[in-house]
């Protein structure tokens, strides 16, 4: 057995993932393959890591506040809340949002553990779906595959998921990790704790959920937020590095002295002193040579590159404190300035809502298979806007709604104080009604 265990499409996708991750982490020299050329031209290569800032900002807005999950039946709602709490779903969602931003894809996996159903993020590079040739969005089966090293040998571990079934496989591969050699027993890696080679899950769907960052109808994989930005990142880093190099060279100007200041025996190291000799008839005394770098054009280009990156990435300058027109007077004004960014976040929420609903439904199914007595439901996801709350504006809105009879006092209190418990809301509602009665 010598076939490769991945396709050319997988190899291309992994290459993109690796480059995008390097951009996210600020390792732009590696992403752009610059170290060798850089050493010849610049002493330092400066990185303005806007890539990481863009991804973190998107994840902060998405999961900076925990989404709420609503169900029709109270028992299902309690189960969803318990699963979300036990699995730290806000943290899982935040990490998945970061991955989706820079890779273009995020993957969630639902599994049963000794402590109950869990939802966890899986690196998208491990996700190898088998798609229906007649439908680019239909997934027949999903393989999670990763390499393991043990006893100076390389193994490929596979989890093959189909609706209601999972197969656990282990292969020995060539040392380079590219080609399969033979299938071996799972006990080589896991001993007596080896999982079964085949097991029924009882689940109605594959418990591995793909969440694209965004995509078009003609493709399965998502687009990274860095799509179309790499050349701008490279140009911005290049210009900042060049400006730094110019300033470094001319921060300590060279000293010009008359020729007769230099001893004829050549004992003065001119390079160490950074001295330039000249004819005394033109310059009678030593002086420093200064140079006007004319960097205005360079700084103007840096500003334009920054503007283009924010424009193409749909990132409002106000998100990063770069707003030229001062601080927004209210939450409403801020939302208008962030209109394009909020539209981008709404697009991400649409995909994450689908993925989270599916993951929570399958997690409930896991509990039902292990004795829970309720009917699993697909929960509805209610998102917060992720922006700082304008307490005064919110209070004014609730006052208008109450005066118009468009809401209840309890509903207003719950929206104004989402961190209050039901008992706190009830107590405050009673106190307010007492004051109104008096």
PyMOL commands that set and color helices and strands:
alter all, ss='L'
color gray80, all
select helices_A, chain A and resi 8-24+28-31+35-41+50-63+74-86+89-103+124-126+187-193+230-251+259-261+270-273+296-312+317-320+331-337+339-369+391-403+409-416+422-437
alter helices_A, ss='H'
color red, helices_A
select strands_A, chain A and resi 68-70+105-113+116-122+127-132+135-150+153-162+165-173+180-184+198-200+208-212+255-258+275-278+287-288+380-382
alter strands_A, ss='S'
color yellow, strands_A
deselect
rebuild
show_as cartoon
